[in-house]
Amino acid sequence: MKTILVTGATGSLGRATMATLIARGFRVRAASRHPQPSTAPNVQTVHFDYTDPATHRPALEGSDGVLLIAPPLDVESPAKLNPVIDLARELGVGHVVLNSALGVDADENAPLRRIERHLIASGVSYTILRPNFFMENFTTGFLAPMVRQGEIYLAAGDGKTSFISACDIAAVAAESFSGAHTGREYSLTGPEALDHHEVAQLISRAAGRTVSYHAISEEEMLQGAIQNGLPESAAHFMALLYSVVRNGWAAGVTDDVQEVTGKAPLSFAAFAGESSAVWK
Ligand SMILES: NC(=O)c1ccc[n+]([C@@H]2O[C@H](COP(=O)([O-])OP(=O)(O)OC[C@H]3O[C@@H](n4cnc5c(N)ncnc54)[C@H](OP(=O)(O)O)[C@@H]3O)[C@@H](O)[C@H]2O)c1
């Protein structure tokens, strides 16, 4: 039975990947800065902090594979993840799956792209996943509080996004540990691109109450994010991401989920139907 270290195990993608790996017969090490004991079969929780190198070796030693999930909106992420990649090589970890983000390969200076390049050059067996915005941002992620209040304020304009469910990214991640996807890079999207008005309508229908989307300016979003406690560098990073959406660069649809898993990715309508209890 292979043991996979899942970083970011408490986040939306980490949780989904753990569930998929366990269902497929892997043993999972769930890494967190605040690990809680687990009684689930084949799950071991481990203390892991990208900013604390002392936690890296105990988590990686004896792992057959590792899923690297960078802290979100973090311009310093290369300094955090690259040493972990180096240690994985030193310890002979069999395969590294890096969760990156859609389109980062268009900007060689993007933090996640710099980690991709480090991984590619490292000599470690790897797969790179580049997902679009997660559907789960609206259920458990940073947009959930706005959805609960019925008003989504974003500087997304009318730009469309081919949102993907973390469950589909998790399925690709789990498949990547099978050994058949070494050196591959996948751009992962849902089956269709929707703007945030359409998303709000689908959430409203599933929730049985009105949830509206309001397009705001980049400056308004930036100031709102900072007022809500987001560090300034992260707020600027988020503003940049939504300029990508406004420009229509998040709208592309790929077949990569279908190619890797043999299954079509979940639509937003189906996701909303499955998630309705969260929004009621
Ligand atoms: N959300 C999206 O739409 C989206 C789209 C494309 C790509 N991505 C990428 O996917 C990744 C995860 O995003 P997300 O939205 O899923 O985030 P999330 O749900 O908020 O999860 C973030 C995870 O990062 C962990 N973390 C934070 N700081 C850490 C540190 N110093 N050391 C170790 N772990 C740390 C947290 O674990 P603990 O607090 O338990 O330590 C948490 O599990 C990010 O790299 C993001 O750029 C996200």
PDBQT file of the ligand as one rigid body, heavy atoms in Angstrom, charges set to zero:
ROOT
HETATM    1  N1  LIG A 301      -9.238  28.193  -4.846  1.00  0.00    +0.000 N 
HETATM    2  C1  LIG A 301      -9.084  28.318  -6.169  1.00  0.00    +0.000 C 
HETATM    3  O1  LIG A 301      -9.987  28.739  -6.922  1.00  0.00    +0.000 OA
HETATM    4  C2  LIG A 301      -7.778  27.918  -6.793  1.00  0.00    +0.000 A 
HETATM    5  C3  LIG A 301      -7.669  27.851  -8.196  1.00  0.00    +0.000 A 
HETATM    6  C4  LIG A 301      -6.460  27.456  -8.780  1.00  0.00    +0.000 A 
HETATM    7  C5  LIG A 301      -5.382  27.146  -7.950  1.00  0.00    +0.000 A 
HETATM    8  N2  LIG A 301      -5.533  27.239  -6.599  1.00  0.00    +0.000 N 
HETATM    9  C6  LIG A 301      -4.372  26.930  -5.756  1.00  0.00    +0.000 C 
HETATM   10  O2  LIG A 301      -4.720  25.842  -4.919  1.00  0.00    +0.000 OA
HETATM   11  C7  LIG A 301      -4.045  25.980  -3.668  1.00  0.00    +0.000 C 
HETATM   12  C8  LIG A 301      -5.018  25.820  -2.535  1.00  0.00    +0.000 C 
HETATM   13  O3  LIG A 301      -5.996  26.819  -2.638  1.00  0.00    +0.000 OA
HETATM   14  P1  LIG A 301      -7.330  26.654  -1.816  1.00  0.00    +0.000 P 
HETATM   15  O4  LIG A 301      -8.234  27.727  -2.228  1.00  0.00    +0.000 OA
HETATM   16  O5  LIG A 301      -7.759  25.198  -1.864  1.00  0.00    +0.000 OA
HETATM   17  O6  LIG A 301      -6.832  26.959  -0.358  1.00  0.00    +0.000 OA
HETATM   18  P2  LIG A 301      -7.468  26.537   1.016  1.00  0.00    +0.000 P 
HETATM   19  O7  LIG A 301      -8.691  25.711   0.835  1.00  0.00    +0.000 OA
HETATM   20  O8  LIG A 301      -7.586  27.802   1.796  1.00  0.00    +0.000 OA
HETATM   21  O9  LIG A 301      -6.347  25.630   1.657  1.00  0.00    +0.000 OA
HETATM   22  C9  LIG A 301      -5.106  26.141   1.923  1.00  0.00    +0.000 C 
HETATM   23  C10 LIG A 301      -4.282  25.095   2.655  1.00  0.00    +0.000 C 
HETATM   24  O10 LIG A 301      -2.961  25.608   2.776  1.00  0.00    +0.000 OA
HETATM   25  C11 LIG A 301      -2.481  25.191   4.015  1.00  0.00    +0.000 C 
HETATM   26  N3  LIG A 301      -1.427  26.111   4.441  1.00  0.00    +0.000 N 
HETATM   27  C12 LIG A 301      -1.502  27.461   4.534  1.00  0.00    +0.000 A 
HETATM   28  N4  LIG A 301      -0.322  27.950   4.949  1.00  0.00    +0.000 NA
HETATM   29  C13 LIG A 301       0.508  26.874   5.122  1.00  0.00    +0.000 A 
HETATM   30  C14 LIG A 301       1.861  26.709   5.557  1.00  0.00    +0.000 A 
HETATM   31  N5  LIG A 301       2.627  27.758   5.917  1.00  0.00    +0.000 N 
HETATM   32  N6  LIG A 301       2.374  25.455   5.602  1.00  0.00    +0.000 NA
HETATM   33  C15 LIG A 301       1.624  24.379   5.281  1.00  0.00    +0.000 A 
HETATM   34  N7  LIG A 301       0.342  24.471   4.864  1.00  0.00    +0.000 NA
HETATM   35  C16 LIG A 301      -0.212  25.701   4.792  1.00  0.00    +0.000 A 
HETATM   36  C17 LIG A 301      -3.663  25.190   4.961  1.00  0.00    +0.000 C 
HETATM   37  O11 LIG A 301      -3.448  24.179   5.922  1.00  0.00    +0.000 OA
HETATM   38  P3  LIG A 301      -3.377  24.396   7.527  1.00  0.00    +0.000 P 
HETATM   39  O12 LIG A 301      -4.024  25.725   7.841  1.00  0.00    +0.000 OA
HETATM   40  O13 LIG A 301      -4.134  23.220   8.079  1.00  0.00    +0.000 OA
HETATM   41  O14 LIG A 301      -1.936  24.326   7.855  1.00  0.00    +0.000 OA
HETATM   42  C18 LIG A 301      -4.810  24.787   4.033  1.00  0.00    +0.000 C 
HETATM   43  O15 LIG A 301      -5.054  23.403   4.097  1.00  0.00    +0.000 OA
HETATM   44  C19 LIG A 301      -3.313  27.320  -3.703  1.00  0.00    +0.000 C 
HETATM   45  O16 LIG A 301      -1.968  27.112  -4.015  1.00  0.00    +0.000 OA
HETATM   46  C20 LIG A 301      -4.007  28.067  -4.818  1.00  0.00    +0.000 C 
HETATM   47  O17 LIG A 301      -3.142  28.983  -5.461  1.00  0.00    +0.000 OA
HETATM   48  C21 LIG A 301      -6.687  27.603  -6.001  1.00  0.00    +0.000 A 
ENDROOT
TORSDOF 0
